[in-house]
């Protein structure tokens, strides 16, 4: 069982994560770390949605307490 702390560490190491409990297929999260060409100045988490878009992501209570996080290859 992997919690949110595990998921954050995976993203900090360059990995992608998802939850088994998510309904959408092929959804995942990743961490974006800005570089000198970025408009953003701090790292942020973004999601690939089921309809293949990339959007900023905020954690829900359910996601925060979930134990079904897994790595995406």
N, C-alpha and C positions, 0 to 999 in steps of 0.2 A: 504494500500500500504506500503510495507516494502522495505527500501533501504539497501545499503551495510553496513551502520553503524549498523542497526538492525541485519543483518546477522552475522557480526563480534561479536556482543554481545552474540548472540545465541551460536556461536562456543566457545567463551570464557567461557561460562557457561556449556560447555560439550555437547552441542547439535550439530545436523547435519542440514545443510540447502541445498536448491536447488533453482533453478529458474524455474518458470512455462514455461518460454520461451525456455528452453533447449530442443533440439530435441531428445536426447537420453533418454531412459527410465531407471529409477532407478539410476540416477546419483546424487551424493551429495558431499558436502564438509564438512570437519571436521578439527579441529585444533589439531596438534600433539605437545605436550609439552614434550621436552626431559627430561629424568631422568638420573641418574648416569651411567646407562648401555648404553645410546644412543651414537651414533657416531656424531649426530648433537648436537649443543650447544645452539641453539635458537629455539623458537617455529616456526612452519610453517604450512601452510594450504595445505591439500592434498585432492585429488578428487577420488571418486570411479567412474570409467568410465562405460559406457554402456556395455562394454564387460567384466566387473567384475575385473578390475585391479585397483590398488591403485597407484597414481602418484602425484608428487608435482604439485601444481596449481598456476598459475599467473593470476591475474585479467585483463581482457580486458577492453577497454573503454566502451563497451556495458554493461558488467557486473557491472562495477563501477557505472554507471548512472541508472541502471535498478531499477524499483520499484516493481518487481514481485518476490522478495525473499520470501520463505516460509520454515517453519520448516519441518523436516523429522522425522517421528516416527520410 
